[in-house]
Amino acid sequence: MHVLITGATRGIGAGLAEAYRAQGHDVTGTGRSSGAEVTLDVTQPSDHRAMAAQLEGRPIDLLVCNAGVYLDKGNELETGYAPDLWAQSFAANVTGVFLTIQTLLPNLRAAPAPRIAIISSQMASHTRAPGGSYIYRASKAAVLNLGRNLASELAGEVAVGIYHPGWVQTDMGGGGADITVDEAVSGLVERFDTLSHETTGCFETWDGRAHAY
């Protein structure tokens, strides 16, 4: 199986890449740094074109859209949430996911049973709306909507799942988060394994619970 993971140079992405390699799978990790197999800033169309050329003709069985940013953590309603933070966040968390999927559709369609896993967050759900983190919440809600629509359009062709990875002890999640990277990765790998045409469009947590939209 060929797995491509965006944002694979640290955190959950790096953990997923390590886990799939340990299972003997062919893994392509992307990232903005030179340490990635494929250099990809998901906000840059030129990077997507270069990735398409580099991967031309290679089927992708599982695409994990993991790259993302959380730029408005700790912002105050009265003084924060600057317009450039909105633009940067949506470029990475929403547009970047769409461009990645759009770019790699030929590779996915070349695989026998292709799947797309989109990392969103429970903070996207209308059931989790305590205020704060407005940009991050809005961007993760948007990518949840994107995934649901892609699941409809690609039904019977590519299975699409959307996932909450848990509150994970990473640079983004912080040291006080609930679960380790290894716990999140183990659960997500199980979720991705069960993704199928029957479950396409699902919004699930890392530990297998269906989440309200």
N, C-alpha and C positions, 0 to 999 in steps of 0.2 A: 504494500500500500504506500502511495506517495501522499504525504501530508505536508501542506504548506501553512505556516503559522506566521502571521504578521505580529510585529512587536515581540520578537522572540529572543531578544538579547538580555532581557531581565525579567524578574517577577514571574507571573503566571505563564507568560509566553515561553520563557526559558525553561520553566518546569515542565511544560507540556512537550517541548522539543526533546528534552532529556528522557521523558517517559516513553515517548514514541520510538526514540532511537533504541532505548533499552529493550523494547519489544521487537526490535529488528526491522522496523519500518524505515523507509526512505523519507527523510525529513528535510524540507527546505525552510529555513528560518529567515525572515526578513527583519530589517531594522535600519535605523538611520546611521548607525555606526559601522565602521569598517569590519567589525567582528561578525557581521551577519553574512550568510551565504549569498543573499541578494540584498543589495542596498536599496531601501525603499522608505522614503518619507511619504506616507500615504496621502499627504496634502498636495503633492507635486505631480501633475500629469506627466511631466517628462520622466519621472522615476517609474511611473506605471508603464510608459512606452518601452523603457529600457528593460523592465522586468518581463514584459510580453515577448520581447525579442530573445531574451536569455532563456525563457522557458518554452519557446515555441516547439510544439510537437510533443511535449511531455504531459501525459494525463495527470490530473490531480484528483485523487479519490476523496480527500477531505481538506477543505479550506477552513481554517480557523481565523476569523477576523477578530484579533485580540488587541491590536494597537489602539491606543486611546490616551486622552489626557484629562486631568482634573485640575483646571487652572484657577477655579474660583473658590477653592477650599478656604474657609475662614473669612470670606468677604462679608462685609456688613451691608444690609439692605440700603441704608441711607447714603453710603459713600462708595460702595464697591460695584462689582459687575460692570466694568468698563466695556464699551462697545467692542474693543479689539479682542477682549477675552471671549466674547460671544462668537466673533468671527473665527478665531483660532480653534475654539472648542468644537464648533460645528464642522469646520473643515476637517479636523482629525476624526471626530467621533461619528460623524454621519456621512459627509461627502467622501471621506477617505474609505469608509467601508463600501460605499456604493461603487467607487472607482475601482477598488480591488476586485470586487465581484464581477463588474462589467469587463474588466481587463482579462480576467482568468476564466470567463465563461467557455471559451473554446477548449481550454485544458480540462475543465470540469466535464464538459460534454463528451470528451474523448475517453472518460473513465466509465466503467461498466455500471457503477452504482454511486454516483457522486453525491457528496453531502457538503453543506455549508453550515458552520457553527459560528454564530455571532455573539460576542460577549457584550451583554448590556449590563443591567443592574436592577436589583429590586427597587432602587430609587427611581426607576422609570414608571413604576406602577402608581395608579391613582390611589391605591390603598396605602401608599407610603408618601404622604404629602404634609410633613410637619413644617414646611418652610425651610429657607436656607438652601445653599448649593443650587441656586436657580438655574445656572447655565448647565452644570453637569446633569442635573435631573432632566432638563428639557432636551439635552442632546441624547441622553440614553433613552428617553421616551421616543424620540424621533427615530433612533436606530431600531427600536423595538417595532415601531410602525413599518419601517422599511423592511425588516425581516418578514413580517407578516404578509406584506404585499408581495414580496419576492416569492414566498412560499406558494401564494396563489398563482402567480404567473408561471412559475416553474414547476407546478404540480405535475407529477408523473414523470418528470425529467430530472430534477435535482431536489433533494430533500433539504429543507432549511429549518434550523432550530435556533432559538434565541435563549440565552442562559444568563442567570445570575451566578457569578463565581463564588459568592460568599464575601464576607468582610475579611480580607486576607492580609496577612502580615507582610506587606510589601512596602516599597517607597511610597506608593499611592495610598495604601490602606493604613499604614502606620504600625508601630510596634504594639499598640494596644488592641489590634484587631482580633476577631474571634478565632480564626483558624490559620493554620500554617499553609504555605505554598503547596507542600506535599499533600495535605488533606484536600485542598481545592483541586489540585491536578488529578488526584485519584478519582474524585467524584466526577469531574468533568469528562475524563476519559470514558468512564462508564456511561455517562449521558450521551456522549457522541456515538458510542458503540450502538446504542439503541435507537438512534435517529434513523427514521425510515420514511417512505412515502406515506405510511399510515399515521405517523406522528408529526409530519411536516407542519410548520407553523407553531410548534409548541413553545411555550415560555416556561422554563423549568429552572429550579435552583440546583446548585452543585450536588446536593444530596438527594435529588430525585423527586422533589415536590413540585407539583404544578403550581405556578404562580399566577395570581390575578393580574390581568392587564391594567 
